[in-house]
Amino acid sequence: MKSLCTMSVVLTLFTGHLSAQAAVPWATIPATERFEVHSRIVGADFQISVAYPFGYQQIDARFPVLYVLDAWWTFGMATDIARVLSADQLVPPMLVVGVGYPGGLGDAIALRVRDMTLRQSDAVEELIAQEVAAFGPHPPIASGGADAFLRFLTEELMPRLERDYRVDPAQRILHGHSLGGSFVVDVLFREPTAFTHYISSAPALVLDNGLSFQTERAYSAASDALPATLFLAVGRLDVAVPGIVESVTAMADTLRVRDYEGLDWEVVQYEDQTHRSVMPVVLRDALRHFAREPN
C-alpha cells in the first residue's frame, strides 16, 4: 500500500537545502499569523495558522471560517484559493485556519495518525511507520485519538477563535485530505452540527475495514436527517490507497439510498487528478459549491 498523503523525499531534500541557507529569510504569506495552543483534552500542543480575508479590518462583519487540517501543506494553498475566489466575488471573504503541529514533516505525519483515526489499528500504525521512517526522528505512532481531536476542535480551538476573531459560528467549514478526508466524513456522521460544511478530499474510506461506512450505518440507524453540506471528491488517477476510487463511489451510492433530510451533497470524480493534485481542485470547487445561490 502506498503513501497516505505523505510528501515525497524529493520535497524533503529540497526544503532541507533551503533551510541550510540560513542567511536567506523565508518568504511569508501576507496578513497571516501563527500561534501554538496546548490542548488539555489531547494532552498535546498544536500549531495554529490564521489568514485574514481581504477587507477584514475595513468591514464590520463576521466572516465564514475554513478550517484546514494538515496545515503544513494545506494552509498556504487554501489561503490563496479562498482569497482569489473572494477577490472575484465567487465566494464570500473568509478566515482560513490551519490546524497543524509544531516541528517538521515527520512530526506532522506521525501525529495526524493519532488525531484522524477513530480507533487503534495496528495495520494503520505499521503503514505509517514505514512511510515516516525516511523523515528522521518523530513522535511514537499511535492511532485512535479522533474523538479527543474533535473535542479539541469544538471545545478548545473554535471557542477561542470565535472569541478573538470576527468569525461567523453559523458558517464553519471543515476540510481534510486522505486520512483527514476520512476524518471529515466520520465527523459528519458522529457530530454533524459541529460544522456546517464538510470537504472530504480523497478520503481513505477503505482503511480499518471500512470503518467510515460503519460510522454511517450507525448514524442512519438513529436518524434520517443530516443538516449539513458535503463535498466529497477523488481523482480517478488516485492509486495511493487501493480501492479509494471505488470507496468514494460506494459512499455516493449510500448517500443516494439514504436520502438524508437536510443534507446537500455532491460527489465528484476528477478524471485527470491524482491523490495529491486533486487537493486544490477540490478546494476550489467545494467553496464555490457552498457559495452558490439556493435552488
Backbone bond lengths (Angstrom), bond angles and torsions (degrees), N, CA, C in turn:
res aa  C-N    CA-C-N  psi(-1)  N-CA   C-N-CA  omega(-1)  CA-C   N-CA-C  phi
1 M - - - 1.457 - - 1.524 109.18 -
2 K 1.297 116.77 136.89 1.459 120.60 -175.46 1.517 111.45 -89.20
3 S 1.331 114.72 -175.64 1.461 122.63 -170.43 1.512 113.34 -62.65
4 L 1.345 115.84 144.36 1.453 122.82 171.81 1.514 108.41 -97.04
5 C 1.311 117.20 79.44 1.458 123.09 174.87 1.521 112.72 60.02
6 T 1.350 118.07 33.19 1.458 119.91 169.10 1.505 108.51 -84.42
7 M 1.317 116.82 149.07 1.448 120.35 178.73 1.513 108.78 -80.32
8 S 1.302 116.86 157.07 1.455 120.85 -173.98 1.513 111.73 -74.22
9 V 1.332 114.98 158.91 1.456 120.29 176.84 1.514 110.39 -63.18
10 V 1.336 116.21 -33.59 1.463 119.79 178.06 1.517 110.87 -58.54
11 L 1.344 116.79 -43.55 1.456 120.13 178.92 1.515 110.86 -63.98
12 T 1.328 116.93 -38.89 1.455 120.09 179.07 1.520 111.17 -62.94
13 L 1.339 116.79 -44.37 1.456 120.05 178.44 1.516 111.04 -63.03
14 F 1.323 116.20 -38.27 1.461 120.38 179.92 1.516 111.35 -64.09
15 T 1.332 116.88 -48.33 1.459 119.84 179.68 1.513 111.18 -67.05
16 G 1.342 116.52 -32.67 1.451 118.79 175.78 1.515 111.83 -64.02
17 H 1.331 116.79 -38.04 1.470 121.00 176.85 1.519 110.57 -63.32
18 L 1.314 116.81 -41.48 1.459 119.91 -179.99 1.520 111.39 -66.47
19 S 1.333 116.55 -41.99 1.460 118.80 -177.64 1.515 111.65 -66.06
20 A 1.353 116.56 -23.55 1.452 119.72 178.49 1.524 111.73 -70.15
21 Q 1.317 116.98 -21.04 1.454 121.13 179.27 1.527 108.85 -85.50
22 A 1.327 115.72 74.74 1.459 120.52 -171.24 1.521 112.75 -62.77
23 A 1.327 117.34 -25.51 1.460 120.09 -176.77 1.516 112.98 -76.70
24 V 1.308 117.20 -13.88 1.466 121.46 -177.40 1.526 109.12 -96.00
25 P 1.327 119.10 117.90 1.467 120.04 -178.45 1.528 111.05 -70.63
26 W 1.315 115.28 147.56 1.456 120.48 176.47 1.527 110.06 -71.58
27 A 1.312 115.88 144.70 1.465 120.64 170.62 1.527 108.65 -73.08
28 T 1.310 116.93 149.80 1.456 121.36 178.41 1.517 109.93 -127.56
29 I 1.321 116.74 160.80 1.458 122.00 177.91 1.528 108.15 -88.79
30 P 1.321 118.63 124.89 1.473 120.04 -178.95 1.523 111.65 -60.62
31 A 1.332 115.46 151.23 1.461 123.86 174.63 1.526 112.15 56.44
32 T 1.324 115.17 44.01 1.469 120.84 175.25 1.524 108.70 -131.84
33 E 1.313 115.53 160.83 1.453 120.85 174.63 1.515 109.22 -146.59
34 R 1.324 115.29 163.22 1.461 119.84 -175.76 1.521 109.16 -142.57
35 F 1.328 116.05 142.14 1.451 120.46 177.38 1.528 108.69 -150.99
36 E 1.306 115.04 161.08 1.455 120.27 175.78 1.521 109.67 -103.80
37 V 1.300 115.25 146.47 1.458 120.71 178.30 1.530 107.99 -135.13
38 H 1.315 115.69 138.51 1.456 120.06 177.65 1.521 109.33 -95.44
39 S 1.310 116.03 131.81 1.460 121.50 176.82 1.516 109.78 -99.43
40 R 1.322 115.94 117.82 1.456 119.64 174.76 1.533 110.35 -70.57
41 I 1.331 116.09 -29.25 1.467 119.92 -178.39 1.526 110.84 -69.28
42 V 1.325 116.77 -47.71 1.464 121.04 -179.38 1.528 110.58 -81.99
43 G 1.348 115.84 -28.69 1.446 119.84 -174.96 1.514 111.83 76.17
44 A 1.349 116.55 38.24 1.460 121.07 -175.86 1.522 109.59 -155.20
45 D 1.336 115.25 166.11 1.450 121.57 178.41 1.521 110.52 -98.20
46 F 1.335 115.20 146.87 1.461 122.02 175.49 1.522 109.07 -126.33
47 Q 1.318 115.34 148.38 1.461 121.46 175.61 1.524 108.38 -103.94
48 I 1.315 116.24 119.32 1.459 122.17 -174.26 1.531 109.51 -110.55
49 S 1.312 116.42 129.21 1.462 122.77 176.64 1.519 108.73 -113.69
50 V 1.332 117.01 138.63 1.456 122.15 -178.45 1.526 108.83 -129.32
51 A 1.324 116.28 128.72 1.463 122.17 175.64 1.519 108.95 -113.33
52 Y 1.324 116.02 127.53 1.459 121.10 178.31 1.525 110.45 -80.70
53 P 1.319 117.42 146.10 1.469 119.67 174.93 1.519 110.84 -80.14
54 F 1.330 115.27 163.12 1.457 119.83 172.82 1.532 109.12 -58.17
55 G 1.322 116.46 134.27 1.462 120.56 175.60 1.503 115.28 83.95
56 Y 1.344 117.70 7.54 1.466 119.72 -176.57 1.525 111.45 -57.99
57 Q 1.332 117.04 -43.06 1.457 120.78 -177.29 1.524 112.64 -75.93
58 Q 1.330 117.26 -25.03 1.464 120.77 -175.26 1.529 113.32 -93.65
59 I 1.316 116.52 -23.41 1.463 120.46 -174.83 1.527 109.52 -102.15
60 D 1.325 116.28 123.82 1.469 120.84 178.31 1.525 108.03 -88.20
61 A 1.314 114.96 81.49 1.465 120.07 -176.67 1.518 108.62 -153.73
62 R 1.317 114.82 167.68 1.455 120.71 172.63 1.524 108.74 -100.89
63 F 1.324 116.40 148.34 1.452 121.51 -170.46 1.528 111.18 -119.61
64 P 1.330 117.00 148.07 1.464 119.13 169.44 1.525 109.86 -58.17
65 V 1.323 116.42 156.18 1.465 119.80 178.27 1.522 109.26 -128.81
66 L 1.318 114.56 130.12 1.463 122.60 178.51 1.520 108.23 -104.25
67 Y 1.336 116.10 113.61 1.463 121.41 176.42 1.526 108.40 -93.66
68 V 1.335 116.84 121.43 1.461 120.67 178.17 1.517 108.96 -114.71
69 L 1.323 115.74 126.55 1.456 121.23 175.28 1.531 108.91 -79.38
70 D 1.337 115.94 168.79 1.473 120.31 -179.55 1.522 111.05 54.11
71 A 1.337 115.62 52.46 1.459 120.29 -173.40 1.516 113.59 -60.15
72 W 1.342 117.70 -23.13 1.463 120.41 -179.11 1.522 111.06 -52.77
73 W 1.365 117.36 -38.40 1.468 118.75 -178.51 1.529 114.04 -121.30
74 T 1.330 118.46 1.25 1.468 118.57 -179.39 1.518 114.11 -112.93
75 F 1.337 118.46 -21.52 1.460 119.65 -171.63 1.530 112.59 -64.11
76 G 1.324 117.76 -50.21 1.458 119.99 -179.43 1.510 112.19 -62.46
77 M 1.331 116.89 -43.01 1.448 121.85 178.87 1.526 111.04 -61.44
78 A 1.320 117.07 -47.77 1.459 120.84 -178.28 1.521 111.35 -65.36
79 T 1.338 116.42 -38.37 1.463 120.16 178.53 1.523 111.17 -61.56
80 D 1.325 116.88 -47.78 1.466 120.26 -179.51 1.530 111.45 -63.58
81 I 1.330 117.09 -42.73 1.461 119.89 -179.01 1.526 110.72 -63.98
82 A 1.324 116.51 -46.47 1.469 119.87 -179.75 1.526 110.93 -61.79
83 R 1.309 117.24 -41.02 1.464 120.07 -178.61 1.524 112.19 -70.15
84 V 1.321 117.27 -41.35 1.470 119.75 179.02 1.524 110.70 -64.14
85 L 1.332 116.99 -45.23 1.465 120.01 -179.31 1.529 111.49 -64.68
86 S 1.333 116.32 -39.47 1.465 118.15 -179.36 1.522 110.97 -71.97
87 A 1.336 117.86 -31.06 1.463 120.43 177.88 1.520 111.27 -62.40
88 D 1.324 117.28 -32.37 1.464 122.08 176.90 1.521 112.29 -94.81
89 Q 1.335 116.38 11.00 1.465 123.68 176.35 1.529 112.25 59.46
90 L 1.323 115.89 32.65 1.460 120.65 175.83 1.525 111.37 -88.72
91 V 1.326 115.78 -24.23 1.465 121.86 173.89 1.522 106.76 -140.03
92 P 1.320 118.10 158.81 1.472 118.96 176.32 1.521 110.76 -71.02
93 P 1.329 118.78 154.38 1.463 120.55 172.62 1.531 109.35 -58.25
94 M 1.330 115.82 142.10 1.467 119.63 -177.19 1.516 110.92 -146.91
95 L 1.331 115.84 153.39 1.448 120.62 169.00 1.521 108.87 -79.66
96 V 1.317 115.73 143.67 1.467 121.25 173.28 1.516 107.60 -114.22
97 V 1.317 116.41 127.01 1.457 122.56 -179.39 1.524 108.30 -118.22
98 G 1.321 116.10 118.33 1.455 120.95 177.39 1.515 110.80 -97.05
99 V 1.315 116.39 126.86 1.468 122.05 179.83 1.524 107.60 -103.96
100 G 1.330 115.83 111.66 1.456 120.38 -176.96 1.509 111.73 -139.28
101 Y 1.325 115.16 -159.29 1.456 121.56 -172.17 1.525 110.73 -133.70
102 P 1.324 117.85 145.43 1.465 119.27 170.51 1.528 110.04 -63.50
103 G 1.315 116.15 152.07 1.461 119.56 178.67 1.504 112.10 102.53
104 G 1.309 116.19 -159.84 1.454 122.46 -175.71 1.512 113.58 -103.38
105 L 1.314 114.48 -166.51 1.461 120.09 -176.51 1.524 111.90 -65.11
106 G 1.338 117.06 -36.50 1.461 119.36 178.06 1.523 112.05 -59.83
107 D 1.333 116.13 -40.55 1.466 120.32 176.83 1.526 110.71 -62.02
108 A 1.340 115.66 -45.08 1.465 119.86 -177.37 1.521 111.45 -63.19
109 I 1.325 116.58 -42.78 1.468 120.08 -178.63 1.522 111.03 -64.58
110 A 1.323 116.30 -42.36 1.468 119.70 -178.88 1.519 111.91 -70.60
111 L 1.328 117.23 -44.00 1.461 120.14 -173.61 1.527 112.61 -74.61
112 R 1.332 117.61 -28.01 1.463 118.88 178.28 1.528 111.14 -64.43
113 V 1.332 117.05 -28.27 1.467 119.95 177.06 1.522 110.01 -64.61
114 R 1.327 115.57 -42.01 1.466 120.03 176.78 1.525 111.20 -58.38
115 D 1.323 116.55 -44.19 1.464 121.22 -168.12 1.521 114.47 -89.27
116 M 1.311 119.15 -17.11 1.463 120.36 -171.22 1.518 113.39 -116.32
117 T 1.320 117.51 14.03 1.463 121.01 176.70 1.524 109.38 -121.22
118 L 1.317 115.77 138.41 1.462 121.26 -174.09 1.516 113.93 -76.25
119 R 1.331 116.55 -29.75 1.459 118.66 -178.07 1.524 109.09 -145.98
120 Q 1.330 114.49 162.71 1.456 119.27 -178.99 1.525 110.05 -65.40
121 S 1.336 115.51 135.09 1.459 120.74 -178.70 1.523 109.19 -141.06
122 D 1.314 116.70 114.45 1.461 120.46 177.03 1.522 110.99 -60.85
123 A 1.328 116.83 -39.49 1.466 120.36 -176.92 1.521 111.36 -63.14
124 V 1.335 117.20 -44.46 1.457 120.53 179.55 1.523 110.30 -66.13
125 E 1.316 117.66 -42.72 1.462 120.92 -179.58 1.526 111.29 -63.24
126 E 1.323 117.75 -41.37 1.457 120.82 178.75 1.519 111.32 -65.93
127 L 1.323 116.70 -38.98 1.470 120.77 178.43 1.523 110.64 -61.31
128 I 1.309 117.02 -49.49 1.458 120.54 -177.31 1.526 110.81 -69.56
129 A 1.324 117.63 -33.54 1.465 120.22 178.14 1.518 110.84 -60.24
130 Q 1.317 117.15 -37.72 1.463 120.73 177.44 1.527 111.08 -68.12
131 E 1.319 116.54 -39.24 1.460 120.29 -176.35 1.525 112.51 -73.10
132 V 1.331 116.45 -38.91 1.463 120.08 -172.18 1.523 112.03 -81.74
133 A 1.317 117.49 -10.85 1.459 120.62 -176.35 1.530 112.39 -58.91
134 A 1.325 117.34 -30.76 1.461 120.93 -177.74 1.520 113.05 -74.85
135 F 1.310 118.45 -8.79 1.455 121.18 -173.08 1.526 113.23 -103.40
136 G 1.335 117.68 11.32 1.450 120.33 174.82 1.516 112.58 84.66
137 P 1.335 117.04 -160.91 1.471 120.93 -177.16 1.521 111.65 -58.28
138 H 1.317 115.31 144.66 1.454 120.89 -179.82 1.520 108.78 -157.92
139 P 1.323 117.30 161.48 1.471 119.72 178.93 1.525 110.95 -65.07
140 P 1.329 117.15 160.29 1.464 119.91 174.98 1.525 110.83 -56.81
141 I 1.310 116.58 142.69 1.462 121.34 -179.12 1.522 108.71 -90.86
142 A 1.314 115.31 119.16 1.461 121.28 179.61 1.522 108.14 -141.27
143 S 1.304 117.35 133.92 1.466 122.34 -177.14 1.522 110.70 -105.73
144 G 1.341 115.14 168.88 1.458 120.01 171.99 1.510 116.28 101.02
145 G 1.342 119.16 15.27 1.456 120.55 -176.18 1.510 115.74 -103.42
146 A 1.332 118.61 19.01 1.467 120.57 -174.37 1.527 112.86 -63.09
147 D 1.319 118.02 -36.04 1.469 119.66 179.24 1.521 111.09 -61.80
148 A 1.330 116.88 -45.15 1.463 120.60 179.27 1.527 110.86 -66.41
149 F 1.329 117.19 -39.22 1.463 121.04 179.23 1.519 110.97 -63.83
150 L 1.324 117.65 -42.29 1.459 120.55 177.20 1.521 110.69 -63.26
151 R 1.305 117.40 -39.83 1.469 120.08 176.80 1.532 111.05 -64.29
152 F 1.335 116.84 -37.60 1.460 119.10 175.11 1.524 110.24 -59.22
153 L 1.331 117.24 -44.84 1.456 120.64 -179.52 1.526 111.23 -62.90
154 T 1.318 116.90 -48.08 1.462 120.45 -170.88 1.525 113.79 -85.15
155 E 1.330 117.45 -29.78 1.469 119.97 -174.32 1.526 113.51 -102.80
156 E 1.319 117.56 -21.90 1.463 120.33 -177.64 1.523 112.64 -116.43
157 L 1.319 117.64 -55.15 1.463 119.74 -174.00 1.520 112.48 -73.36
158 M 1.313 118.34 -51.91 1.456 120.70 -175.79 1.527 112.84 -61.25
159 P 1.340 120.48 -44.63 1.475 118.99 176.01 1.524 112.78 -59.43
160 R 1.314 117.29 -38.01 1.474 119.57 178.58 1.521 111.07 -64.73
161 L 1.328 117.40 -45.46 1.458 120.45 -179.42 1.528 111.58 -66.73
162 E 1.316 116.72 -37.32 1.462 119.88 -179.48 1.519 111.82 -74.63
163 R 1.329 116.89 -15.76 1.455 121.25 173.09 1.535 111.39 -85.66
164 D 1.327 116.33 -39.77 1.462 120.92 -171.05 1.525 114.21 -94.95
165 Y 1.322 118.08 -16.43 1.467 122.10 -178.35 1.525 109.01 -128.41
166 R 1.314 115.64 157.00 1.462 120.42 179.84 1.527 109.03 -87.53
167 V 1.328 114.44 76.47 1.461 120.39 178.38 1.522 109.65 -109.41
168 D 1.305 115.49 154.31 1.457 122.69 -178.03 1.532 109.04 -96.70
169 P 1.326 118.99 109.57 1.471 120.63 -179.53 1.522 113.34 -61.60
170 A 1.329 117.17 -17.26 1.458 120.29 -179.80 1.523 112.33 -85.93
171 Q 1.344 117.24 -0.03 1.465 120.57 179.09 1.528 108.67 -136.20
172 R 1.327 114.99 76.84 1.466 122.43 178.38 1.521 108.94 -108.25
173 I 1.317 116.22 123.63 1.464 122.21 -178.70 1.524 108.40 -114.04
174 L 1.320 117.43 132.76 1.460 122.37 178.10 1.521 109.36 -116.43
175 H 1.341 116.18 126.56 1.471 121.47 178.16 1.520 109.76 -120.65
176 G 1.327 115.33 136.09 1.456 121.06 173.31 1.511 110.01 -146.48
177 H 1.336 115.61 150.51 1.463 121.25 -177.83 1.524 110.16 -124.47
178 S 1.323 116.44 139.94 1.458 124.06 177.55 1.530 109.88 60.84
179 L 1.314 118.80 -114.30 1.463 119.51 176.08 1.522 110.10 -60.97
180 G 1.338 116.46 -36.23 1.462 120.55 174.19 1.512 112.29 -66.08
181 G 1.329 117.24 -31.12 1.464 120.70 177.25 1.508 112.40 -66.52
182 S 1.327 116.90 -39.64 1.471 118.95 176.36 1.524 110.66 -70.37
183 F 1.341 117.33 -32.71 1.465 119.92 174.35 1.525 110.59 -60.68
184 V 1.324 117.00 -42.05 1.467 121.02 178.41 1.523 110.60 -59.32
185 V 1.321 116.88 -45.41 1.468 120.65 178.86 1.526 110.47 -62.70
186 D 1.319 116.89 -41.65 1.463 120.26 179.56 1.529 111.45 -63.56
187 V 1.347 117.14 -40.33 1.462 119.85 177.82 1.523 110.09 -63.04
188 L 1.328 116.48 -41.51 1.461 120.63 179.39 1.520 111.35 -54.63
189 F 1.332 117.24 -40.57 1.459 120.45 -175.93 1.524 113.66 -94.36
190 R 1.321 117.45 -6.48 1.463 119.78 178.65 1.522 112.23 -106.47
191 E 1.329 116.98 -35.57 1.463 121.16 179.07 1.532 108.83 -147.33
192 P 1.329 116.62 69.82 1.472 120.37 -169.74 1.516 115.11 -61.66
193 T 1.331 118.64 -24.45 1.458 119.81 -178.41 1.528 113.14 -87.63
194 A 1.331 117.56 0.86 1.463 119.89 177.92 1.522 110.82 -62.88
195 F 1.329 116.39 -36.04 1.460 123.32 176.98 1.525 108.04 -131.25
196 T 1.308 116.02 162.11 1.461 119.44 177.82 1.525 111.75 -97.50
197 H 1.346 116.93 -27.74 1.456 122.20 -177.49 1.523 109.10 -131.57
198 Y 1.331 115.84 138.62 1.453 122.05 -176.53 1.525 109.41 -126.01
199 I 1.350 116.44 128.92 1.463 122.15 176.48 1.521 107.51 -118.48
200 S 1.315 115.85 113.39 1.457 121.59 -179.89 1.520 108.31 -113.52
201 S 1.324 116.49 110.10 1.461 123.27 -175.62 1.525 109.93 -105.43
202 A 1.330 116.39 121.60 1.473 122.34 179.04 1.522 111.68 45.21
203 P 1.330 118.08 55.28 1.462 120.29 -174.59 1.525 112.55 -68.86
204 A 1.320 115.76 143.13 1.462 121.52 179.03 1.530 109.73 -86.52
205 L 1.320 115.74 61.92 1.466 121.00 -174.62 1.522 113.14 -69.05
206 V 1.324 117.00 -18.82 1.468 119.52 -176.80 1.522 112.28 -83.57
207 L 1.320 117.83 -12.19 1.460 119.70 -176.90 1.527 111.56 -69.13
208 D 1.318 113.94 155.66 1.461 121.87 176.62 1.527 111.25 53.56
209 N 1.334 114.68 47.55 1.470 121.95 177.60 1.520 112.64 57.37
210 G 1.332 115.94 37.64 1.463 119.57 176.66 1.512 113.52 66.43
211 L 1.328 116.93 42.68 1.467 120.90 -176.00 1.521 111.74 -59.76
212 S 1.322 118.29 -32.80 1.467 120.40 -179.77 1.521 111.12 -62.42
213 F 1.315 117.44 -34.04 1.465 119.96 177.45 1.528 110.69 -70.38
214 Q 1.323 116.72 -34.52 1.461 119.58 175.55 1.534 110.62 -65.53
215 T 1.331 115.87 -38.32 1.462 120.30 177.58 1.519 110.83 -62.68
216 E 1.328 116.44 -40.93 1.472 120.43 178.75 1.531 110.53 -65.29
217 R 1.315 117.10 -41.78 1.464 119.85 -179.29 1.521 110.93 -63.56
218 A 1.311 116.68 -39.43 1.460 119.94 178.54 1.522 110.45 -64.58
219 Y 1.316 117.26 -39.02 1.465 119.66 179.15 1.527 110.38 -67.54
220 S 1.311 117.17 -44.09 1.474 120.44 -176.86 1.522 111.68 -64.33
221 A 1.326 116.75 -27.76 1.461 119.82 178.06 1.521 111.81 -71.00
222 A 1.336 116.06 -21.14 1.464 120.01 -177.26 1.522 113.29 -103.02
223 S 1.327 118.33 -21.97 1.462 120.32 -174.59 1.528 110.68 -155.61
224 D 1.329 115.21 146.38 1.465 119.90 173.33 1.525 111.04 -110.11
225 A 1.335 117.48 12.26 1.460 123.15 177.41 1.525 109.50 -117.56
226 L 1.320 116.15 141.66 1.459 121.47 -178.60 1.529 107.85 -147.18
227 P 1.339 117.75 88.38 1.468 121.30 -173.85 1.525 112.01 -79.64
228 A 1.323 116.54 85.14 1.465 120.50 -178.44 1.525 108.52 -163.06
229 T 1.331 115.00 173.54 1.450 122.27 174.88 1.522 108.06 -122.09
230 L 1.325 116.92 130.87 1.463 122.28 -177.19 1.518 110.39 -125.38
231 F 1.339 116.07 130.66 1.459 122.56 169.91 1.520 106.49 -119.37
232 L 1.324 115.78 112.71 1.461 123.08 -174.78 1.525 107.89 -118.68
233 A 1.335 117.60 128.09 1.460 118.86 -173.11 1.520 111.68 -149.91
234 V 1.340 114.75 156.85 1.459 122.46 178.41 1.522 107.82 -152.76
235 G 1.330 116.43 152.95 1.457 121.07 172.38 1.515 110.41 -89.19
236 R 1.297 117.61 138.11 1.461 120.30 -177.73 1.531 112.09 -72.39
237 L 1.333 117.71 -12.91 1.463 121.56 174.95 1.526 111.92 -91.99
238 D 1.312 116.92 10.13 1.465 122.34 -177.59 1.529 109.92 -74.57
239 V 1.329 115.70 117.57 1.465 120.37 176.99 1.527 110.24 -123.33
240 A 1.342 117.81 14.97 1.464 120.93 -177.45 1.519 111.67 -63.48
241 V 1.321 116.59 -38.15 1.461 122.03 179.17 1.524 107.74 -129.87
242 P 1.316 118.70 119.93 1.466 119.65 178.29 1.526 111.97 -55.52
243 G 1.323 115.60 129.14 1.459 120.37 178.00 1.508 114.65 88.17
244 I 1.331 118.81 5.31 1.465 120.01 -175.27 1.517 111.70 -66.25
245 V 1.327 118.04 -40.65 1.463 120.29 -179.55 1.525 109.87 -66.43
246 E 1.324 116.26 -44.18 1.454 120.51 -179.85 1.531 111.46 -63.22
247 S 1.322 116.56 -34.47 1.464 118.71 -179.12 1.523 111.46 -69.53
248 V 1.334 117.01 -35.05 1.468 119.49 176.30 1.531 109.75 -67.04
249 T 1.323 116.92 -39.75 1.466 120.34 175.32 1.525 110.54 -60.22
250 A 1.323 116.63 -42.18 1.468 120.79 179.86 1.520 111.16 -64.72
251 M 1.333 117.61 -37.90 1.460 119.57 178.07 1.519 110.78 -67.16
252 A 1.328 116.64 -37.73 1.462 119.57 176.88 1.523 110.60 -62.90
253 D 1.320 116.83 -42.56 1.466 120.65 177.56 1.522 110.58 -61.77
254 T 1.326 116.59 -39.61 1.468 120.98 179.51 1.525 110.90 -63.55
255 L 1.325 116.76 -45.93 1.468 120.38 -179.30 1.525 111.12 -64.49
256 R 1.315 115.69 -35.43 1.469 119.53 179.54 1.531 110.46 -65.53
257 V 1.320 116.29 -40.75 1.463 120.64 -179.87 1.530 111.04 -70.99
258 R 1.326 116.89 -42.24 1.463 120.48 -178.18 1.528 111.54 -65.29
259 D 1.322 115.77 -42.50 1.469 121.08 -179.42 1.525 110.82 52.50
260 Y 1.345 115.09 55.05 1.459 120.60 -177.17 1.527 111.25 -60.05
261 E 1.315 115.93 133.98 1.461 121.12 176.05 1.533 109.40 -68.44
262 G 1.319 116.15 128.11 1.455 121.42 176.47 1.511 115.14 89.31
263 L 1.330 118.39 -5.76 1.453 120.95 -179.56 1.521 110.16 -90.59
264 D 1.331 115.87 118.31 1.462 122.70 172.14 1.522 106.18 -98.33
265 W 1.320 117.62 112.53 1.463 118.91 -174.03 1.520 111.84 -134.23
266 E 1.310 114.28 151.66 1.460 121.46 174.74 1.520 108.06 -143.96
267 V 1.324 115.73 134.96 1.461 122.25 176.59 1.519 108.19 -119.90
268 V 1.329 116.18 127.31 1.461 121.53 -175.64 1.523 109.33 -126.97
269 Q 1.332 115.29 136.12 1.461 121.33 170.91 1.531 107.72 -116.13
270 Y 1.328 115.68 117.40 1.462 121.18 -177.32 1.532 109.27 -89.57
271 E 1.305 116.08 122.89 1.458 121.28 -173.16 1.529 113.07 -62.37
272 D 1.332 118.25 -36.76 1.468 121.24 -169.22 1.523 113.36 -111.09
273 Q 1.333 118.26 21.65 1.456 120.62 -176.79 1.532 111.91 -114.23
274 T 1.337 114.42 146.74 1.457 121.77 178.35 1.538 109.50 -100.13
275 H 1.326 115.16 -170.58 1.465 119.43 -176.83 1.526 111.50 -61.46
276 R 1.320 117.06 -42.70 1.457 119.81 -177.18 1.519 113.11 -93.26
277 S 1.322 116.98 -37.03 1.470 118.59 -176.58 1.518 112.46 -65.52
278 V 1.325 117.63 -18.30 1.455 120.58 -178.34 1.528 112.32 -73.01
279 M 1.336 117.43 -20.17 1.467 120.27 -172.32 1.530 113.74 -55.90
280 P 1.348 120.29 -55.57 1.467 118.54 -178.01 1.525 113.08 -66.02
281 V 1.316 116.71 -31.28 1.468 120.23 179.69 1.524 109.93 -66.75
282 V 1.326 115.98 -42.67 1.464 120.29 179.42 1.525 110.57 -64.00
283 L 1.328 117.00 -45.54 1.457 119.46 179.29 1.521 111.52 -59.92
284 R 1.310 116.38 -45.03 1.469 119.83 178.89 1.519 111.35 -58.91
285 D 1.310 116.26 -51.10 1.466 119.73 -174.26 1.526 112.12 -72.33
286 A 1.334 116.84 -35.28 1.465 119.23 179.98 1.516 111.20 -66.48
287 L 1.322 117.74 -44.74 1.459 119.94 -179.76 1.526 110.97 -63.80
288 R 1.307 117.19 -37.66 1.467 119.67 177.33 1.521 110.66 -69.95
289 H 1.314 116.95 -35.10 1.472 119.90 176.85 1.518 110.46 -62.90
290 F 1.333 116.85 -43.07 1.461 120.28 -179.04 1.530 112.03 -67.81
291 A 1.326 115.94 -28.56 1.472 119.50 -175.49 1.529 113.71 -89.33
292 R 1.304 117.08 -2.72 1.472 119.34 -175.75 1.511 110.42 -67.61
293 E 1.317 115.39 157.81 1.475 121.14 177.94 1.525 109.69 -67.44
294 P 1.323 118.08 142.01 1.481 120.01 176.80 1.525 110.50 -60.81
295 N 1.335 113.67 146.34 1.477 117.63 177.81 1.515 111.28 -70.65
